[in-house]
């Protein structure tokens, strides 16, 4: 069963850039995380969007990702109280329903 994606933010790109610098290459990062090197390259240029949760959890093995604050990892540092309540309620929905709602919202936004 596919799990809900994770919202990618600039802080993740910065953490991955720091990892690449520490490990000396994207190939080394790929070898450590088990994520294909071309995907690592895409993440290094990514500033926004969504990432598969399983892939994101592999990135969380990196010490640079572990250093990010819990609020950044949750992605709610700039949310209003109402947005935080909605997110909390959304996370209580079954995964299939979450995916359906995301697709519905994406369709509404693209109209």
N, CA, C and O of each residue as an XYZ file, in Angstrom:
444
protein
N       0.843     -1.181      0.000
C       0.000      0.000      0.000
C       0.890      1.247      0.000
O       1.815      1.368      0.803
N       0.598      2.142     -0.891
C       1.351      3.394     -1.016
C       0.981      4.332      0.137
O      -0.190      4.466      0.490
N       1.992      4.972      0.712
C       1.754      5.894      1.822
C       1.692      7.320      1.320
O       2.201      7.629      0.242
N       1.070      8.188      2.097
C       0.891      9.594      1.725
C       2.245     10.249      1.467
O       3.204      9.990      2.194
N       2.333     11.096      0.438
C       3.609     11.765      0.144
C       3.953     12.821      1.187
O       3.114     13.239      1.985
N       5.205     13.231      1.153
C       5.725     14.253      2.065
C       5.959     15.522      1.257
O       6.502     15.476      0.153
N       5.549     16.647      1.811
C       5.749     17.940      1.160
C       7.225     18.315      1.217
O       7.808     18.370      2.300
N       7.830     18.571      0.068
C       9.243     18.943     -0.003
C       9.378     20.445      0.202
O       8.629     21.230     -0.379
N      10.331     20.835      1.027
C      10.571     22.252      1.276
C      12.050     22.560      1.060
O      12.881     21.653      1.004
N      12.364     23.824      0.941
C      13.735     24.276      0.652
C      14.745     23.764      1.692
O      15.892     23.477      1.350
N      14.329     23.653      2.941
C      15.238     23.169      3.994
C      15.748     21.757      3.688
O      16.875     21.415      4.046
N      14.924     20.937      3.029
C      15.351     19.583      2.669
C      16.417     19.634      1.580
O      17.385     18.875      1.604
N      16.222     20.542      0.625
C      17.239     20.716     -0.421
C      18.558     21.147      0.210
O      19.618     20.624     -0.135
N      18.488     22.103      1.136
C      19.700     22.580      1.817
C      20.381     21.451      2.593
O      21.606     21.338      2.582
N      19.592     20.624      3.262
C      20.153     19.498      4.021
C      20.822     18.502      3.079
O      21.879     17.957      3.397
N      20.210     18.266      1.924
C      20.789     17.337      0.959
C      22.070     17.902      0.336
O      23.026     17.167      0.088
N      22.076     19.205      0.088
C      23.303     19.844     -0.410
C      24.436     19.713      0.601
O      25.577     19.451      0.220
N      24.136     19.890      1.877
C      25.141     19.740      2.931
C      25.636     18.297      3.002
O      26.821     18.049      3.225
N      24.723     17.353      2.810
C      25.107     15.933      2.808
C      26.041     15.636      1.644
O      27.058     14.962      1.806
N      25.687     16.143      0.473
C      26.525     15.917     -0.713
C      27.921     16.484     -0.492
O      28.915     15.859     -0.863
N      27.995     17.656      0.105
C      29.292     18.268      0.384
C      30.096     17.396      1.355
O      31.293     17.177      1.167
N      29.422     16.907      2.387
C      30.100     16.063      3.389
C      30.549     14.741      2.782
O      31.661     14.286      3.049
N      29.703     14.122      1.974
C      30.009     12.806      1.406
C      30.811     12.900      0.103
O      31.256     11.882     -0.428
N      30.990     14.097     -0.401
C      31.821     14.391     -1.577
C      31.150     14.118     -2.930
O      31.689     14.535     -3.956
N      29.985     13.428     -2.975
C      29.331     13.218     -4.273
C      27.899     12.728     -4.084
O      27.537     12.159     -3.054
N      27.105     12.972     -5.118
C      25.726     12.468     -5.119
C      25.726     10.948     -5.167
O      24.820     10.307     -4.634
N      26.741     10.369     -5.806
C      26.847      8.900     -5.890
C      26.970      8.286     -4.495
O      26.358      7.258     -4.208
N      27.759      8.918     -3.635
C      27.920      8.418     -2.258
C      26.610      8.551     -1.474
O      26.246      7.659     -0.708
N      25.911      9.665     -1.669
C      24.614      9.858     -1.006
C      23.648      8.771     -1.476
O      22.921      8.188     -0.672
N      23.646      8.506     -2.775
C      22.770      7.477     -3.343
C      23.099      6.102     -2.767
O      22.198      5.336     -2.424
N      24.369      5.798     -2.663
C      24.779      4.505     -2.116
C      24.348      4.351     -0.661
O      23.930      3.271     -0.242
N      24.450      5.428      0.104
C      24.087      5.380      1.524
C      22.577      5.240      1.723
O      22.124      4.483      2.582
N      21.810      5.968      0.929
C      20.347      5.986      1.121
C      19.617      4.906      0.337
O      18.492      4.542      0.681
N      20.246      4.392     -0.710
C      19.568      3.422     -1.561
C      18.630      4.069     -2.569
O      17.794      3.400     -3.176
N      18.776      5.376     -2.738
C      17.984      6.130     -3.707
C      18.848      6.330     -4.947
O      20.024      6.672     -4.826
N      18.289      6.125     -6.127
C      19.070      6.239     -7.367
C      19.727      7.611     -7.482
O      19.155      8.627     -7.086
N      20.921      7.618     -8.025
C      21.706      8.857     -8.130
C      20.986      9.944     -8.937
O      21.102     11.125     -8.608
N      20.254      9.573     -9.977
C      19.529     10.593    -10.757
C      18.430     11.235     -9.921
O      18.149     12.424    -10.071
N      17.806     10.452     -9.037
C      16.774     10.989     -8.153
C      17.391     11.950     -7.140
O      16.813     12.992     -6.832
N      18.560     11.597     -6.627
C      19.286     12.498     -5.708
C      19.558     13.819     -6.420
O      19.388     14.884     -5.827
N      19.977     13.765     -7.681
C      20.227     14.975     -8.466
C      18.982     15.836     -8.596
O      19.064     17.062     -8.513
N      17.832     15.208     -8.798
C      16.576     15.959     -8.889
C      16.249     16.630     -7.552
O      15.806     17.778     -7.515
N      16.472     15.906     -6.470
C      16.194     16.471     -5.145
C      17.115     17.652     -4.841
O      16.714     18.586     -4.146
N      18.335     17.619     -5.351
C      19.282     18.711     -5.117
C      18.833     20.004     -5.785
O      19.247     21.088     -5.376
N      17.992     19.899     -6.809
C      17.475     21.079     -7.505
C      16.041     21.415     -7.102
O      15.512     22.454     -7.495
N      15.423     20.553     -6.333
C      14.012     20.700     -5.963
C      13.847     21.754     -4.864
O      14.614     21.776     -3.901
N      12.849     22.622     -5.011
C      12.586     23.614     -3.963
C      11.175     23.478     -3.405
O      10.861     24.048     -2.360
N      10.333     22.732     -4.092
C       8.946     22.584     -3.658
C       8.380     21.338     -4.315
O       8.937     20.837     -5.292
N       7.285     20.842     -3.787
C       6.635     19.684     -4.388
C       6.409     18.575     -3.377
O       6.369     18.807     -2.168
N       6.264     17.378     -3.895
C       5.961     16.214     -3.060
C       6.970     15.109     -3.314
O       7.503     14.973     -4.416
N       7.225     14.318     -2.270
C       8.152     13.193     -2.354
C       7.477     11.985     -1.721
O       6.789     12.101     -0.708
N       7.683     10.831     -2.329
C       7.158      9.585     -1.783
C       7.661      9.403     -0.341
O       8.839      9.621     -0.056
N       6.770      9.008      0.547
C       7.119      8.902      1.971
C       8.245      7.903      2.214
O       9.122      8.156      3.039
N       8.236      6.774      1.508
C       9.307      5.785      1.690
C      10.664      6.364      1.288
O      11.668      6.132      1.962
N      10.687      7.108      0.200
C      11.922      7.758     -0.254
C      12.370      8.794      0.776
O      13.554      8.881      1.100
N      11.427      9.570      1.283
C      11.766     10.584      2.271
C      12.344      9.953      3.534
O      13.294     10.478      4.115
N      11.774      8.828      3.959
C      12.290      8.154      5.154
C      13.722      7.676      4.954
O      14.502      7.643      5.906
N      14.074      7.305      3.726
C      15.469      6.936      3.438
C      16.383      8.152      3.602
O      17.498      8.035      4.111
N      15.900      9.317      3.168
C      16.687     10.545      3.333
C      16.854     10.893      4.806
O      17.865     11.477      5.199
N      15.879     10.543      5.611
C      15.935     10.861      7.048
C      17.025     10.078      7.771
O      17.307     10.360      8.936
N      17.638      9.112      7.118
C      18.779      8.394      7.703
C      20.023      9.282      7.747
O      20.952      9.032      8.514
N      20.024     10.312      6.921
C      21.174     11.218      6.845
C      21.200     12.142      8.054
O      20.159     12.648      8.475
N      22.386     12.364      8.612
C      22.464     13.176      9.827
C      22.006     14.607      9.589
O      21.506     15.250     10.512
N      22.165     15.123      8.368
C      21.726     16.480      8.072
C      20.198     16.604      8.146
O      19.679     17.662      8.502
N      19.498     15.553      7.820
C      18.034     15.570      7.927
C      17.615     15.414      9.387
O      16.614     15.992      9.811
N      18.364     14.649     10.143
C      18.051     14.470     11.559
C      18.239     15.766     12.342
O      17.617     15.963     13.385
N      19.101     16.648     11.834
C      19.360     17.920     12.506
C      18.220     18.921     12.334
O      18.098     19.869     13.111
N      17.380     18.709     11.308
C      16.264     19.637     11.090
C      15.323     19.582     12.283
O      15.113     18.522     12.873
N      14.765     20.721     12.630
C      13.865     20.745     13.783
C      12.589     19.970     13.472
O      12.235     19.785     12.308
N      11.918     19.530     14.497
C      10.680     18.780     14.337
C       9.638     19.622     13.618
O       8.868     19.088     12.819
N       9.595     20.904     13.875
C       8.596     21.753     13.219
C       8.853     21.843     11.721
O       7.907     21.882     10.934
N      10.126     21.876     11.316
C      10.432     21.901      9.888
C      10.083     20.559      9.272
O       9.532     20.507      8.172
N      10.393     19.485      9.959
C      10.076     18.160      9.438
C       8.567     18.003      9.282
O       8.112     17.348      8.344
N       7.810     18.573     10.153
C       6.357     18.494     10.051
C       5.839     19.457      8.995
O       4.716     19.302      8.515
N       6.636     20.441      8.631
C       6.256     21.394      7.612
C       5.220     22.399      8.061
O       4.540     22.997      7.228
N       5.081     22.601      9.390
C       4.014     23.476      9.880
C       4.531     24.734     10.580
O       3.807     25.347     11.364
N       5.772     25.122     10.303
C       6.334     26.265     11.003
C       5.671     27.585     10.684
O       5.705     28.504     11.502
N       5.066     27.701      9.506
C       4.433     28.958      9.114
C       2.916     28.857      9.033
O       2.270     29.710      8.425
N       2.354     27.839      9.627
C       0.910     27.622      9.538
C       0.144     28.411     10.585
O       0.625     28.645     11.694
N      -1.062     28.814     10.204
C      -1.963     29.431     11.171
C      -2.541     28.336     12.054
O      -2.392     27.151     11.753
N      -3.197     28.720     13.137
C      -3.819     27.731     14.012
C      -4.876     26.914     13.267
O      -4.974     25.701     13.449
N      -5.662     27.587     12.429
C      -6.686     26.875     11.657
C      -6.062     25.865     10.698
O      -6.578     24.759     10.540
N      -4.957     26.240     10.058
C      -4.274     25.318      9.147
C      -3.729     24.112      9.903
O      -3.786     22.988      9.405
N      -3.203     24.340     11.096
C      -2.687     23.232     11.904
C      -3.808     22.278     12.300
O      -3.615     21.062     12.305
N      -4.979     22.820     12.634
C      -6.131     21.984     12.990
C      -6.557     21.150     11.787
O      -6.802     19.951     11.913
N      -6.645     21.792     10.614
C      -7.020     21.067      9.401
C      -6.023     19.961      9.078
O      -6.417     18.858      8.700
N      -4.736     20.252      9.224
C      -3.713     19.245      8.963
C      -3.834     18.071      9.928
O      -3.712     16.914      9.527
N      -4.072     18.373     11.188
C      -4.225     17.316     12.185
C      -5.412     16.417     11.847
O      -5.324     15.193     11.944
N      -6.526     17.043     11.448
C      -7.708     16.276     11.046
C      -7.431     15.458      9.787
O      -7.835     14.299      9.693
N      -6.743     16.064      8.822
C      -6.408     15.379      7.572
C      -5.576     14.129      7.853
O      -5.812     13.077      7.259
N      -4.610     14.245      8.755
C      -3.728     13.114      9.068
C      -4.471     11.964      9.741
O      -3.987     10.832      9.750
N      -5.645     12.249     10.305
C      -6.440     11.192     10.937
C      -7.255     10.395      9.926
O      -7.767      9.321     10.241
N      -7.374     10.928      8.704
C      -8.104     10.227      7.656
C      -7.321      8.995      7.201
O      -6.092      8.981      7.270
N      -8.026      7.963      6.736
C      -7.311      6.803      6.172
C      -6.479      7.245      4.965
O      -6.821      8.216      4.291
N      -5.392      6.531      4.699
C      -4.467      6.934      3.635
C      -5.157      7.058      2.279
O      -4.871      7.987      1.524
N      -6.049      6.144      1.968
C      -6.759      6.206      0.696
C      -7.588      7.469      0.580
O      -7.631      8.094     -0.480
N      -8.242      7.846      1.660
C      -9.052      9.063      1.673
C      -8.156     10.296      1.552
O      -8.510     11.256      0.867
N      -6.994     10.272      2.216
C      -6.052     11.384      2.103
C      -5.663     11.601      0.642
O      -5.659     12.730      0.150
N      -5.338     10.512     -0.040
C      -4.926     10.610     -1.440
C      -6.061     11.166     -2.292
O      -5.835     12.019     -3.151
N      -7.283     10.683     -2.058
C      -8.448     11.172     -2.806
C      -8.625     12.676     -2.601
O      -8.854     13.413     -3.560
N      -8.520     13.127     -1.358
C      -8.712     14.549     -1.049
C      -7.625     15.409     -1.684
O      -7.907     16.503     -2.173
N      -6.381     14.920     -1.681
C      -5.291     15.660     -2.315
C      -5.564     15.805     -3.810
O      -5.396     16.884     -4.377
N      -5.988     14.705     -4.448
C      -6.302     14.760     -5.873
C      -7.444     15.715     -6.161
O      -7.399     16.461     -7.139
N      -8.480     15.700     -5.309
C      -9.615     16.623     -5.483
C      -9.139     18.071     -5.388
O      -9.513     18.910     -6.208
N      -8.312     18.358     -4.383
C      -7.806     19.720     -4.213
C      -6.923     20.156     -5.380
O      -6.986     21.301     -5.826
N      -6.101     19.229     -5.868
C      -5.231     19.548     -6.999
C      -6.065     19.872     -8.245
O      -5.715     20.765     -9.017
N      -7.159     19.148     -8.431
C      -8.047     19.423     -9.553
C      -8.699     20.803     -9.403
O      -8.828     21.548    -10.375
N      -9.105     21.129     -8.175
C      -9.731     22.433     -7.934
C      -8.750     23.576     -8.207
O      -9.127     24.597     -8.784
N      -7.526     23.408     -7.803
C      -6.518     24.457     -7.954
C      -6.173     24.656     -9.428
O      -5.905     25.780     -9.853
N      -6.177     23.578    -10.210
C      -5.773     23.675    -11.606
C      -6.879     24.182    -12.524
O      -6.649     24.371    -13.719
N      -8.075     24.404    -11.982
C      -9.172     24.890    -12.822
C      -8.964     26.259    -13.307
O      -9.809     26.794    -14.025
